Amino acid sequence: MIDVVLIEDDPMVRQVNRQFLEQIEGIRIVGVAKDGIEGVEQLKTLAPDVALMDIFMPEQDGIKTLQQIRDQGLPVDVIAVTAANDMKTIEKMLQLGVYDYIMKPFTFDRMKQTIQQYLAYKAYITKKEALNQDELDQLLHPTRETDHYHDALPKGLNGATLQKIIQFIGEQKGAVTAIEVAQGVGLARVTARRYLDYLEKQRQVVIDIQYGGVGRPVNQYRLVQK
């Protein structure tokens, strides 16, 4: 569960943002602020994971607010949700480390994409003490296919799908079966098995064989720790 604070001066936009977020599983809205001053106080008190913040606000705008968040070392990520589209503002917010930048007007699907990526990001980093380069690239650029996968994949395998499988396995607490991978990523079981066989040959995953009661033993897959 991810805790969110909304920082937005327009009541109508606040309501739209709230309604969008409430449709996304794993999100809990813990606070709402009408400007940057109130927002910073709520971030200190409520300690959320992420703030959805406008830039054009009275009393204190989003740039100054984000600067305060960074200066005070508040452990919160920020997603800008704003009509600001000038390059100077965008560049400043990026320099201050926003997780994402969503321009108004936006669709529910655009908001959902960012939030789901953020949920996956938080789930991933809480289970890792260190990352290799491929893992970091996928974390920072989740839609990018690495050159290695793009060039070396067998016919019929897709680099983006492969990265989704790697990320899914890495987010689980233990080893997973091919059926669980298929359901988690949205693939047919036979397709998931092809990707898992490839990952085993590349020594990206290892198989744990589980012997139970009646029936064949079950293969479970886990990422190789590097």
N, C-alpha and C positions, 0 to 999 in steps of 0.2 A: 504494500500500500504506500502510495506516494502522497505526501502532504503538500498542498498548494495554497499560496496566498495570491489573491487577485489585487493588483494595484491599477486602478482605472477610475478616472474622474467622471466619465459619462455613465449615468445609471443604466441607460438602455444597453450600452455596450457591455457593461458589467454583467447584466442579466443574460445577454447572449453568450458571453464567455462561460458563465456558470452553467447554462443549459447544455452547451457543447461538452464541457468537461464532465458533467454528470452522466453523460451517455457513454463515457469511456471507463471500462473496468480497471480497477487498480488505482483510481484517483480519489482523494479526499480533500475537499476544500475546507481549510481550517481558518481562513481569515479573508476579509475584504477591506481594502483601503481606498479612499477617494483621492489621495495625492501621495507624493513621494515621502513627505515628512511622516505622515501616519503609516505609510508602508514600511519604512525603516523600523519604526517602533514595533510594528507587528512582527517583522522578521526577527527582531531581538527576542521578543516574548514567546513567539510560537515556534521558532526554529524549524520552518518547513524545509522540504527538500528543494523546492523550486518556486519562483515567483513569476507570474505572468504579468508583465508591466508595460503600460503605455509610456510614450515619451512626452507628448504634448499634454502637460498637466499644470494646473495652477499651483501656486505656493512653491512647488519644487518639481522640476521636470525630471524625466527619466534618466537623462545623462548625469545630472548632478546626483540623483538618487543612486544610480549604479556606481558612481565614483565613491560615494559614501560607503556603500556595501563593501567595496573592495578595500577602501582605506581602513575600515573597521574590522576587516577580516571575517566578515560574517560568512559562515559555511553554507551558502545557498546559491543554487544555479538560477539564472535569469533567462527567460524567454521574452523577447520584445514582441509586443503585439500592438502595432502602431500604423498610423497613416503616413508617417515620416518616410519619404522616399528619396531625399537628397543625399548625395554621395558623402558629404561631410558628416552628416549625422550617422549614416550607416557605418562609415569607417570608424567613427569614434566609439560606437557601441560594440563593434567587433573587437576593437583594441582593448576595450574593457571586459571582454570575455563573455558575451552573451552565448548561450547554448544554441539558440536559433533566433531568427528574425522573421516574423510573420507580418506581412503588410495588409492593412485594411483596404478594401473589404476582402474577407477571406471566406473560404468554404469550410464546412465541418470536416471534410476529408483532409484538407490541408492541416487543420488543427490536430486531427486524430493521428495523422502521419508523424507529426513532431512528438506528440505525447507518447505514442507507442514506441518510437525510437528512444525516447528518454527513459521509459520504463525498462526497456531492454538494456540500455546503458547502465542504469543503476543496479539492475539485477546482476549484470556481468561483473562490474567492478567490485561489488561487495564480496564476490567469491574468489577474487584474484589478488595475489600479493605481487605479482610481476607479470609482464606481457612480453611476448616476442614481437618482431616487427609486423608480421602478418596479422596478428591479433590486434595490434594497435592501429594498423591501417584500416581494418574492418570496423573498429570502434569509432574512429574519426571520420571514415568515409564508408558508411554501411552499404551504399549502392555501387561502390567501385569494385570492379574485378581486378584482382592483382595480375600483373604480367605473367606470373608463374602459372596461374590457373588458366588464364586466357590462352596462353600458348600451348600448354601441355595437356589439357583435358581431352579425354577420348571423345569421339564423336557421340553426340546425344547428351552429353553432360554440360551443364551451364554453370559458369563461375559464380554468379550471384546466388543461385540455389545452393551450391556447395557451401558458400560462406554462411548462408542461413542455417544449414545443417550443423556446421561447426559451432556457430553461436548458440544454437538450441542445445546441443550436447553440453557445451561449456556452462550453460545456465542451470543445468540440472544438478541436484545434490549427489546423485550417484550415477552408475552406468544405466543405459537405456536400451530398450529393444528396438528392432527395426520398425515394429508397429508403432511404438511411441514416437519415434522420429517422424514417421509418415504422418501421423495425426498432428504432431506438433508443428510441422512445417507445411502441411497441406499437400501431401504427395500420395500417390499409390504406393502400397507396400513394396511392390517389385521395383519401383523406381528408387525408393529410399534405399533398398538393398544394393542397387547398382552404385549409388554414391558412397555407401558405407564400405563396400568392397574396394572401391577406389581409394578411399581414405586409409583403409587398412594396408593396402599395397604401398601407399606413400608414407606409411608409419606415422600417420596423423592420429589414428585411433588404435586401440587394442581391444581385443575381445575377451570378455569374462564369460566363461561357460557356466551357466547355472543348472545344476542337477536338482530336479524336484521329485515329485511323486511319479505318477503314471504319465507316460508320454516321452517325447524326445526332449533332450536338453535344450535350453534356450540360450541363444547368443545375446549378450549385452555388450554395449559399446561405450567406451569412455575415451576422452582425449588423452593423448600422450602428454605428460607433464614435461615441460622444457625448462 
